[in-house]
Amino acid sequence: MLKCLEADLKKYFLYVKKKNIKFDYESNTDGFSFTFYRNVVTLNVTNNVTLNTSIKLTTNDFKVLSLLKNNANQTREQLASQIGVDKRTVQRCLDKLAAANFIARIGSKKTGYWEVLK
């Protein structure tokens, strides 16, 4: 039994050495214990990550974007009347354009404006 245990321990020691795994081995009155350490991996992460997302813009999206380029202070109601659609349609266009980083809301809901980014 003891020879089997010694043979197994030798296998474990060779394996962790081969794989370059850091460990501590401690023999005590109750037997033995191993402590294995994880490899710490550090990744270089940048904050300026751009993702290529494929988004289909409708004609209404282009109209809203064009109108906001001319006047960023327009309300949803004004945009809807100029395009000839419901203000909820304009809101969906604004949500889609903001999610795709074409526009960004600057300021509050009441006194803010839309900044065209692209």
Secondary structure by P-SEA (a helix, b strand, c coil): caaaaaaaaaaaaaaaaaacccbbbbbccccbbbbbbcbbbbbbcccccccbbbbbbcaaaaaaaaaaaacccccaaaaaaaacccaaaaaaaaaaaaaacccccccccccbbbbbcc
